């Protein structure tokens, strides 16, 4: 039966010896007891798993993985679109979804261009891509919309041969400019709608855009951001707010206190409105008369040879 064991501790000691593989009455060295203890710790460790539970754990792992990655079964492009649609709108600050849509779009018209080669209907034609040099006769002020007039400064010849004069120097251009200016905008947008030749003939030219001499859209000269007016409005609002903060001390009556608080609220509200009005004033773009410009032709214009 082995050595006698002490009282109530006998059963736990026997159980521990059985776990270590020790037979009662057998002399066990310290090394064998250490190896037996390591075997028990390794068997109870969470890093290892039993072979019979592998199939069950694999099924559970696959289900969890499927639940966590619902887009892995989709193609790459569809997964990108689906993940982008699930993401909140405020996280897409760089318009990544629009870039993905641009890259994924495909042409459905086949490999051939559906538009046939066009033959000029007239030899006296100014084709798209031609540039007309001109300068402003009237100035531009974007505070109000209006008309603008320019004068052609160089002779314009046909596109094919370059020998036939179509638009002589001194012809007039009639157009309009946009008076809506965004904050920070520095260039005026204008288009030309009609051309008048010196002999009295004219032609509509369907909103040809104006650009500067370098080809940049619009014209840039002077810009007034109304900074001084905005500073004056902020200063006035500050004075109104400070003036209503004064009090008569603790001895003021309820009537005086009510009047002061009412005046404070009204003055603060008025100051905020003044500041908002000043912030909403759009910049004023001014282009002086004589400013050089270029007119870019985007549709073919059929004219006739000009004879003075």
C-alpha positions as a Python dict, from the first residue, in 0.01 Angstrom:
ca = {
    (1, 'X'): (0, 0, 0),
    (2, 'X'): (301, 228, 22),
    (3, 'X'): (401, 474, 287),
    (4, 'X'): (138, 602, 531),
    (5, 'X'): (-16, 936, 429),
    (6, 'X'): (-125, 1217, 661),
    (7, 'X'): (-498, 1239, 739),
    (8, 'X'): (-713, 1453, 502),
    (9, 'X'): (-422, 1519, 264),
    (10, 'X'): (-388, 1156, 169),
    (11, 'X'): (-646, 1156, -112),
    (12, 'X'): (-510, 1475, -288),
    (13, 'X'): (-155, 1339, -266),
    (14, 'X'): (-259, 1009, -424),
    (15, 'X'): (-447, 1193, -700),
    (16, 'X'): (-140, 1406, -776),
    (17, 'X'): (85, 1100, -786),
    (18, 'X'): (-158, 927, -1024),
    (19, 'X'): (-146, 1231, -1257),
    (20, 'X'): (232, 1220, -1255),
    (21, 'X'): (230, 847, -1331),
    (22, 'X'): (377, 750, -994),
    (23, 'X'): (287, 412, -849),
    (24, 'X'): (244, 413, -471),
    (25, 'X'): (542, 259, -301),
    (26, 'X'): (774, 334, -599),
    (27, 'X'): (1080, 550, -543),
    (28, 'X'): (1073, 843, -790),
    (29, 'X'): (1374, 1058, -855),
    (30, 'X'): (1352, 1434, -877),
    (31, 'X'): (1434, 1427, -1250),
    (32, 'X'): (1151, 1183, -1329),
    (33, 'X'): (908, 1391, -1126),
    (34, 'X'): (1017, 1707, -1317),
    (35, 'X'): (966, 1538, -1655),
    (36, 'X'): (625, 1411, -1550),
    (37, 'X'): (525, 1761, -1442),
    (38, 'X'): (638, 1907, -1777),
    (39, 'X'): (430, 1646, -1964),
    (40, 'X'): (118, 1745, -1768),
    (41, 'X'): (177, 2116, -1832),
    (42, 'X'): (231, 2056, -2204),
    (43, 'X'): (-89, 1850, -2227),
    (44, 'X'): (-291, 2121, -2052),
    (45, 'X'): (-136, 2407, -2254),
    (46, 'X'): (-375, 2607, -2482),
    (47, 'X'): (-122, 2621, -2765),
    (48, 'X'): (-175, 2253, -2850),
    (49, 'X'): (-505, 2100, -2955),
    (50, 'X'): (-639, 1750, -2977),
    (51, 'X'): (-644, 1568, -3309),
    (52, 'X'): (-1005, 1456, -3277),
    (53, 'X'): (-1123, 1820, -3241),
    (54, 'X'): (-936, 1945, -3549),
    (55, 'X'): (-1223, 1896, -3792),
    (56, 'X'): (-1469, 2071, -3565),
    (57, 'X'): (-1236, 2365, -3500),
    (58, 'X'): (-1163, 2393, -3874),
    (59, 'X'): (-1533, 2419, -3953),
    (60, 'X'): (-1581, 2683, -3686),
    (61, 'X'): (-1277, 2875, -3810),
    (62, 'X'): (-1403, 2873, -4168),
    (63, 'X'): (-1744, 2999, -4062),
    (64, 'X'): (-1589, 3278, -3856),
    (65, 'X'): (-1358, 3371, -4143),
    (66, 'X'): (-1652, 3378, -4383),
    (67, 'X'): (-1844, 3604, -4148),
    (68, 'X'): (-1552, 3841, -4104),
    (69, 'X'): (-1457, 3865, -4474),
    (70, 'X'): (-1778, 3868, -4680),
    (71, 'X'): (-1603, 4021, -4986),
    (72, 'X'): (-1329, 3756, -5033),
    (73, 'X'): (-1550, 3545, -5259),
    (74, 'X'): (-1611, 3839, -5493),
    (75, 'X'): (-1380, 3948, -5775),
    (76, 'X'): (-1132, 4216, -5688),
    (77, 'X'): (-1316, 4503, -5859),
    (78, 'X'): (-1655, 4400, -5712),
    (79, 'X'): (-1503, 4362, -5368),
    (80, 'X'): (-1352, 4709, -5390),
    (81, 'X'): (-1684, 4863, -5491),
    (82, 'X'): (-1874, 4672, -5223),
    (83, 'X'): (-1628, 4763, -4948),
    (84, 'X'): (-1633, 5127, -5058),
    (85, 'X'): (-2013, 5133, -5050),
    (86, 'X'): (-2017, 4992, -4696),
    (87, 'X'): (-1765, 5251, -4572),
    (88, 'X'): (-1916, 5573, -4435),
    (89, 'X'): (-1925, 5871, -4671),
    (90, 'X'): (-1716, 6092, -4446),
    (91, 'X'): (-1423, 5846, -4461),
    (92, 'X'): (-1396, 5883, -4841),
    (93, 'X'): (-1237, 6228, -4831),
    (94, 'X'): (-1022, 6177, -5140),
    (95, 'X'): (-1304, 6052, -5367),
    (96, 'X'): (-1148, 5707, -5384),
    (97, 'X'): (-1477, 5551, -5498),
    (98, 'X'): (-1495, 5786, -5795),
    (99, 'X'): (-1138, 5690, -5893),
    (100, 'X'): (-1226, 5321, -5870),
    (101, 'X'): (-1534, 5374, -6086),
    (102, 'X'): (-1323, 5562, -6340),
    (103, 'X'): (-1070, 5278, -6360),
    (104, 'X'): (-1336, 5008, -6383),
    (105, 'X'): (-1549, 5166, -6653),
    (106, 'X'): (-1538, 4992, -6988),
    (107, 'X'): (-1630, 5095, -7336),
    (108, 'X'): (-1932, 4909, -7470),
    (109, 'X'): (-1897, 5024, -7829),
    (110, 'X'): (-1655, 4756, -7946),
    (111, 'X'): (-1307, 4812, -8082),
    (112, 'X'): (-1405, 5048, -8363),
    (113, 'X'): (-1489, 5415, -8338),
    (114, 'X'): (-1854, 5454, -8446),
    (115, 'X'): (-1786, 5797, -8599),
    (116, 'X'): (-1672, 5795, -8959),
    (117, 'X'): (-1404, 6017, -9107),
    (118, 'X'): (-1552, 6355, -9199),
    (119, 'X'): (-1456, 6546, -9510),
    (120, 'X'): (-1462, 6928, -9486),
    (121, 'X'): (-1782, 7060, -9637),
    (122, 'X'): (-1604, 7375, -9749),
    (123, 'X'): (-1245, 7478, -9823),
    (124, 'X'): (-1309, 7800, -9633),
    (125, 'X'): (-1320, 7642, -9292),
    (126, 'X'): (-1173, 7728, -8953),
    (127, 'X'): (-1146, 7394, -8777),
    (128, 'X'): (-1153, 7302, -8410),
    (129, 'X'): (-827, 7371, -8232),
    (130, 'X'): (-763, 7698, -8412),
    (131, 'X'): (-670, 7998, -8199),
    (132, 'X'): (-784, 8357, -8260),
    (133, 'X'): (-576, 8637, -8106),
    (134, 'X'): (-771, 8933, -7968),
    (135, 'X'): (-777, 9199, -7695),
    (136, 'X'): (-1054, 9347, -7484),
    (137, 'X'): (-1225, 9668, -7589),
    (138, 'X'): (-1452, 9682, -7284),
    (139, 'X'): (-1348, 9593, -6932),
    (140, 'X'): (-1490, 9326, -6703),
    (141, 'X'): (-1622, 9374, -6348),
    (142, 'X'): (-1773, 9063, -6193),
    (143, 'X'): (-1999, 9251, -5950),
    (144, 'X'): (-2268, 9245, -6220),
    (145, 'X'): (-2313, 9028, -6531),
    (146, 'X'): (-2277, 9197, -6867),
    (147, 'X'): (-2155, 9192, -7223),
    (148, 'X'): (-1793, 9211, -7330),
    (149, 'X'): (-1645, 9321, -7662),
    (150, 'X'): (-1303, 9231, -7801),
    (151, 'X'): (-1117, 9302, -8123),
    (152, 'X'): (-921, 9054, -8333),
    (153, 'X'): (-556, 9161, -8342),
    (154, 'X'): (-420, 8920, -8606),
    (155, 'X'): (-548, 8792, -8939),
    (156, 'X'): (-699, 8443, -8927),
    (157, 'X'): (-661, 8211, -9228),
    (158, 'X'): (-820, 7879, -9317),
    (159, 'X'): (-694, 7571, -9136),
    (160, 'X'): (-620, 7342, -9433),
    (161, 'X'): (-402, 7564, -9653),
    (162, 'X'): (-338, 7867, -9435),
    (163, 'X'): (-354, 8094, -9740),
    (164, 'X'): (-717, 8209, -9747),
    (165, 'X'): (-806, 8504, -9525),
    (166, 'X'): (-1126, 8431, -9333),
    (167, 'X'): (-1124, 8671, -9034),
    (168, 'X'): (-931, 8995, -9086),
    (169, 'X'): (-764, 9199, -8820),
    (170, 'X'): (-1008, 9445, -8664),
    (171, 'X'): (-1308, 9211, -8651),
    (172, 'X'): (-1519, 9233, -8336),
    (173, 'X'): (-1608, 8958, -8091),
    (174, 'X'): (-1924, 8982, -7878),
    (175, 'X'): (-1957, 8771, -7565),
    (176, 'X'): (-2072, 8750, -7204),
    (177, 'X'): (-1894, 8685, -6876),
    (178, 'X'): (-1997, 8500, -6563),
    (179, 'X'): (-2055, 8716, -6254),
    (180, 'X'): (-2072, 8427, -6004),
    (181, 'X'): (-1733, 8411, -5833),
    (182, 'X'): (-1639, 8146, -5579),
    (183, 'X'): (-1427, 8222, -5275),
    (184, 'X'): (-1061, 8221, -5376),
    (185, 'X'): (-1137, 8244, -5749),
    (186, 'X'): (-903, 8474, -5939),
    (187, 'X'): (-998, 8421, -6304),
    (188, 'X'): (-1301, 8555, -6491),
    (189, 'X'): (-1495, 8313, -6709),
    (190, 'X'): (-1623, 8447, -7040),
    (191, 'X'): (-1742, 8305, -7371),
    (192, 'X'): (-1783, 8453, -7720),
    (193, 'X'): (-2112, 8420, -7904),
    (194, 'X'): (-2079, 8627, -8221),
    (195, 'X'): (-1815, 8762, -8457),
    (196, 'X'): (-1859, 9078, -8667),
    (197, 'X'): (-1644, 9128, -8977),
    (198, 'X'): (-1545, 9476, -9101),
    (199, 'X'): (-1767, 9444, -9411),
    (200, 'X'): (-2078, 9411, -9191),
    (201, 'X'): (-2123, 9035, -9215),
    (202, 'X'): (-2142, 8832, -8896),
    (203, 'X'): (-2164, 8474, -8771),
    (204, 'X'): (-2267, 8305, -8449),
    (205, 'X'): (-1985, 8108, -8290),
    (206, 'X'): (-2161, 7905, -8019),
    (207, 'X'): (-1993, 8006, -7692),
    (208, 'X'): (-1625, 7984, -7776),
    (209, 'X'): (-1427, 7999, -7449),
    (210, 'X'): (-1173, 8271, -7385),
    (211, 'X'): (-828, 8203, -7243),
    (212, 'X'): (-516, 8400, -7168),
    (213, 'X'): (-213, 8412, -7395),
    (214, 'X'): (-77, 8091, -7239),
    (215, 'X'): (-399, 7898, -7302),
    (216, 'X'): (-527, 7890, -6943),
    (217, 'X'): (-906, 7914, -6918),
    (218, 'X'): (-1041, 8255, -6819),
    (219, 'X'): (-870, 8590, -6771),
    (220, 'X'): (-685, 8709, -6462),
    (221, 'X'): (-602, 9071, -6387),
    (222, 'X'): (-709, 9226, -6055),
    (223, 'X'): (-900, 9063, -5769),
    (224, 'X'): (-1061, 9243, -5474),
    (225, 'X'): (-1139, 9006, -5186),
    (226, 'X'): (-1297, 9290, -4982),
    (227, 'X'): (-1067, 9214, -4690),
    (228, 'X'): (-1082, 9567, -4544),
    (229, 'X'): (-1462, 9564, -4543),
    (230, 'X'): (-1462, 9228, -4367),
    (231, 'X'): (-1217, 9358, -4104),
    (232, 'X'): (-1438, 9661, -4043),
    (233, 'X'): (-1740, 9435, -3997),
    (234, 'X'): (-1557, 9216, -3746),
    (235, 'X'): (-1436, 9523, -3556),
    (236, 'X'): (-1790, 9665, -3542),
    (237, 'X'): (-1928, 9334, -3416),
    (238, 'X'): (-1657, 9323, -3149),
    (239, 'X'): (-1738, 9677, -3031),
    (240, 'X'): (-2106, 9594, -3009),
    (241, 'X'): (-2031, 9285, -2805),
    (242, 'X'): (-1792, 9465, -2569),
    (243, 'X'): (-2029, 9758, -2515),
    (244, 'X'): (-2304, 9537, -2383),
    (245, 'X'): (-2080, 9362, -2130),
    (246, 'X'): (-2059, 9666, -1904),
    (247, 'X'): (-2277, 9657, -1594),
    (248, 'X'): (-2350, 9886, -1298),
    (249, 'X'): (-2226, 9636, -1044),
    (250, 'X'): (-2432, 9448, -792),
    (251, 'X'): (-2658, 9745, -717),
    (252, 'X'): (-2838, 9746, -1052),
    (253, 'X'): (-3210, 9680, -1037),
    (254, 'X'): (-3390, 9397, -1209),
    (255, 'X'): (-3522, 9634, -1476),
    (256, 'X'): (-3175, 9762, -1558),
    (257, 'X'): (-3038, 9409, -1564),
    (258, 'X'): (-3315, 9293, -1799),
    (259, 'X'): (-3255, 9588, -2032),
    (260, 'X'): (-2881, 9522, -2033),
    (261, 'X'): (-2921, 9150, -2109),
    (262, 'X'): (-3171, 9221, -2386),
    (263, 'X'): (-2940, 9480, -2540),
    (264, 'X'): (-2651, 9235, -2511),
    (265, 'X'): (-2839, 8962, -2696),
    (266, 'X'): (-2960, 9192, -2972),
    (267, 'X'): (-2617, 9349, -3020),
    (268, 'X'): (-2452, 9007, -3033),
    (269, 'X'): (-2706, 8887, -3288),
    (270, 'X'): (-2658, 9200, -3499),
    (271, 'X'): (-2280, 9162, -3487),
    (272, 'X'): (-2303, 8800, -3601),
    (273, 'X'): (-2524, 8895, -3894),
    (274, 'X'): (-2291, 9176, -3997),
    (275, 'X'): (-1997, 8936, -3992),
    (276, 'X'): (-2190, 8674, -4190),
    (277, 'X'): (-2288, 8929, -4454),
    (278, 'X'): (-1928, 9042, -4492),
    (279, 'X'): (-1805, 8684, -4520),
    (280, 'X'): (-2064, 8611, -4789),
    (281, 'X'): (-1945, 8893, -5015),
    (282, 'X'): (-1791, 8730, -5321),
    (283, 'X'): (-1458, 8853, -5458),
    (284, 'X'): (-1464, 9109, -5738),
    (285, 'X'): (-1262, 9028, -6050),
    (286, 'X'): (-1165, 9323, -6269),
    (287, 'X'): (-1009, 9285, -6615),
    (288, 'X'): (-902, 9613, -6772),
    (289, 'X'): (-967, 9713, -7135),
    (290, 'X'): (-687, 9621, -7373),
    (291, 'X'): (-612, 9293, -7195),
    (292, 'X'): (-476, 9034, -7446),
    (293, 'X'): (-662, 8706, -7484),
    (294, 'X'): (-706, 8404, -7707),
    (295, 'X'): (-1025, 8247, -7845),
    (296, 'X'): (-1011, 7868, -7876),
    (297, 'X'): (-1229, 7719, -8151),
    (298, 'X'): (-1396, 7394, -8039),
    (299, 'X'): (-1631, 7345, -8337),
    (300, 'X'): (-1557, 7388, -8707),
    (301, 'X'): (-1664, 7727, -8843),
    (302, 'X'): (-1748, 7764, -9212),
    (303, 'X'): (-1686, 8115, -9346),
    (304, 'X'): (-1614, 8271, -9683),
    (305, 'X'): (-1298, 8435, -9815),
    (306, 'X'): (-1276, 8792, -9697),
    (307, 'X'): (-1210, 9056, -9958),
    (308, 'X'): (-1158, 9413, -9845),
}
